[in-house]
Amino acid sequence: MMNILSKKNVNNGQLISKDKLEMLLAEDNAKIYEVIRVINKKPVFLKEHFDRMKESIQLSDVKGNINFNDYKNSVELLINENEFENCNIRVSYYYNNVEIVLFYFIESFYPSVEQFKSGVHTVSARIQRNNPNVKAFQKDFKERVQKIIEDNKAYEAILINEDDTISEGSKSNIFFVKNDKLVTSPDSAVLLGVTRNKVIEICEDNRIEVEKRIVRFEELDSFDGAFITGTSNDVLPIRTIDERVYNSSENEVVKKAYELYMNEVRKEII
């Protein structure tokens, strides 16, 4: 269950208590949400997260709209009114006669230095999202995935569709390395992660080819490496998918993608 950390929270630009926040969250039927990384009390890629939330609202046919200046002011108010320097903000949105936009700090977990150094263990899971382009909370989906992750002592589950194609991680996007090229699923098949989009943009700008295409489960043995991306994960090398072993953390394309991405993060927190 999600652990809310902040005692002072924000609803439509106004401070509210944790009790009031939980009461409003209980009314949320749309489950549209966004997670924003805060480092040294500065939000990372705020505009990109706002744009994705706006897109999720539009794609899910939920009423209402959001305004970037209000969104930005609410994030800054939450950060200023709480003591957390390095933590994730969750933003929840629903419509109940008016737009309800809630901002609050949640318990956050980040990979260890050792996990970045050696790569993480992942497991395949034959589960498919209802609408991959919309960042919406699905209780049954989350519970099924979490059990698979725990049963296999894995860091993440890689989702396999009914047609044996690979889409993404349960809470991340996935990239594969083939020679000097990155391969990832088409935009239409995944949640368009902010970190994913940033990695694609900076890699293409630095002459690393990114091929967006259908990836089949049977191809896993042919790749030279793999990594997952996400708000909390940054660019995180994969050591294993089930029994398949990759030397991703030592792969030059993976290392370059990581360096390029972290340079972008540093620009956000200067």
Secondary structure, DSSP 4 states (H G I P E B T S, - for coil): ---B--SEEEETTEEEEHHHHHHHHHT--S-EEEEEEEETTEESSHHHHHHHHHHHHHHTT-S----HHHHHHHHHHHHHHS--SSEEEEEEEEESSSEEEEEEEE------HHHHHH-EEEEEE----S-TTS-B--HHHHHHHHHHHHHTT-SEEEEE-TTSEEEEESSSEEEEEETTEEEE--GGGS---HHHHHHHHHHHHTT--EEE--EEGGGGGG-SEEEEEETTTEEEEEEEETTEE--GGG-HHHHHHHHHHHHHHHHHH-
